[in-house]
Amino acid sequence: MSSEANAVWNECLRVIEQHVNEQSFSTWFKPINPVRLEGGTLTIQVPSQFFYEWLEDNYVNVLKLAIKSTLGNNGRLEYAVVVDRGNSQNQPYMVNFPQGNSNSPTKKPPLPTENKSPFDMQSLNSDTLLQSNLNPNYTFNTYIEGDCNRLARSAGFAVATKPGVTSFNPLMVYGGVGLGKTHLVQAIGNEIKNGPEEKFVLYVSSEKFVNQFMDSIKDGNVKSFTNFYMQVDVLIIDDIQFLAGKDRTQEMFFHIFNHLHQNKKQIIMTSDCPPKDLKGLEERLLSRFKWGLTADLQMPDFETRVAIIKRKMQSEGIYIPDDVIEYLAYTVDTNVRELEGVMISLLAHASLNRVEIDLALAKTIMKNIVKDIETEVGIDFIQKTVSDYFDIKIDDLKAKTRKKEIVTARQVAMYFAKEFTNHSLKSIGYHFGGRDHSTVIHAVQTVNDLMETDTAFRNSVNDLKKKFKMRSY
Ligand SMILES: Nc1ncnc2c1ncn2[C@@H]1O[C@H](COP(=O)(O)OP(=O)(O)OP(=O)(O)O)[C@@H](O)[C@H]1O
C-alpha cells in the first residue's frame, strides 16, 4: 500500500467519521484498505462484491464528500474487490470498479443521483417515469413476513395491487429505527412500477422534500415544484416526522396531499412513531393521516430474524453455518439494520482474513462491534433474561414476595444460575436477595419436577435455555 494512499485515506476517514455513527464506521470503513493513489484516483480495497455494493448503496454520498474534501473536485474513487476463487493458496485478485460505475457486469443498477431535482422537468415523459428513486432490491420478495410486520405488509400488498383505490389511502407505516419501513414502502413502489399499468411512482425522503421546497422558494420556481408533485400517481414520502416544525413545507405538503387524495392517487408515508405522537405537525395534516390505515412494524422475533439472515445469504450466494445464524439472531435483537451490519461485518472479516465463518469468529466480531455485549452467562444476565421473559421486574427476583408467578420465575433463574455459572449454591442464594443454599436446592428440584409434568413450563425453560446456551458456547 502506498504511503500517499494511506495518508489520503486516513484523511477521508476523518471526514467520514463525522458523518456516520460509530458502528457503521467500524463495520463499513475500518475494514477498507487503501491500495494506491494515481492521478487523483484513490483505489480502496473492499472485502467483497457485496461489501462494495453496500457502500455504493448506502454511503456513496459520504464517500464522495470525503474524496472531494481530500482530493478536490476532480478526485475519484475506485474500488478493488477481493474475489475469493475458493483456493486459499491463491492470492485474492481484484476487480476494479470506479465509484458508481453502472457498467460493471455484476453491479446492481445504480440508484438515481441523489441530488437531481426531479421537478426541473417540464412535463412527464418516459424518462421521468423511470425516476422513482426506488432501490430495485427492496421488493416484497426480499421482505420477510413475520408477526412483527404482518398487517403492514399485507396492507402494503393490497395498496400495491390497487393503488389509490383501496381504503388504505394514505397508508402510514411507522416503527423504530432500522425495522424495515423504507424497505416495505419501496417494495410497494417497485410492485406498482413493475405492474401492468404505467404509473408515476415517486419515493422521496421528507428531508429531501423540505430541501427541494426551500430551493424552489430560493429559485422562484415553487409552482413547478408543486406541479411536479401533483402529477405523481403514487407518492411515497419517508420519515414524515422530519416535517415537524417546518410550517411552510407542511402547508405545501397539505395542498399536495389534498390534490393527490382527491384525484385518487396513492399516498404512502413512514414515520418513526404513531401519528398521535408526531409532535410539531399541524392538526389538519395529522387528521388526514388517519383517513387511511396506520400500521406498525415491530422488531422481528427470533424465527423471523433467522429467516431474514437466511434470505439475505441466499440472495448474496453466501453460506453461514446454522449455529452462527442462530447466534446472530439471538444476540442482535435491536433492529434489522444492525443485524445485517453484524452479518456483513462477519463476512467482511472472514473474507479479508481468509478464514472460515464459525461461532468463535462470530463471537469475536460481536465483541468488537457491539458494545457491552456479554459473552458469558452470568447471574446478572440470567436475572435480566428471565425477568424479561416472564415480564416481571428484576428486583422482584431478589425481593421477599411470594406471588406465584414471581416465585416460579425466581426458581427458574436460580436453576439456570446453577446450570450455567460456577457460583456456589451459597453465592447463588446471596444474589437472590440473600436466600440460603437450601432454597436454591429446592428451586432446582422444583424446576426439574415441573419440567416433567408441565409441558408449557418445559417449553418456557427450553426457550430460555437456548438463549443461555448461545452465550455459553
Ligand atoms: N422484514 C424484513 N425482511 C428483510 N429485510 C428486512 C426486513 N426488515 C428490515 N429489513 C432490512 O433491514 C434494513 C433496514 O431497513 P430499512 O432501512 O427499511 O429500515 P427503516 O425502518 O426505514 O429505518 P430508518 O428508521 O433508519 O429509516 C434494510 O436493509 C432492510 O432490507
The ligand as a Gaussian input file, in Angstrom:
#p B3LYP/6-31G(d) Opt

LIG

0 1
 N      -38.779000      -7.993000       7.170000
 C      -37.601000      -7.777000       6.574000
 N      -37.133000      -8.659000       5.658000
 C      -35.944000      -8.464000       5.049000
 N      -35.143000      -7.405000       5.276000
 C      -35.556000      -6.506000       6.176000
 C      -36.793000      -6.637000       6.868000
 N      -36.932000      -5.588000       7.701000
 C      -35.837000      -4.828000       7.534000
 N      -35.011000      -5.364000       6.608000
 C      -33.717000      -4.836000       6.175000
 O      -33.184000      -4.062000       7.243000
 C      -32.511000      -2.921000       6.758000
 C      -33.087000      -1.682000       7.387000
 O      -34.396000      -1.495000       6.882000
 P      -34.977000      -0.049000       6.479000
 O      -33.913000       0.854000       6.004000
 O      -36.148000      -0.290000       5.595000
 O      -35.443000       0.428000       7.927000
 P      -36.184000       1.769000       8.344000
 O      -37.225000       1.360000       9.330000
 O      -36.639000       2.526000       7.159000
 O      -35.022000       2.548000       9.078000
 P      -34.918000       4.124000       9.447000
 O      -35.797000       4.331000      10.635000
 O      -33.484000       4.301000       9.800000
 O      -35.348000       4.897000       8.257000
 C      -32.652000      -2.947000       5.247000
 O      -31.501000      -3.492000       4.661000
 C      -33.841000      -3.872000       5.013000
 O      -33.733000      -4.548000       3.775000

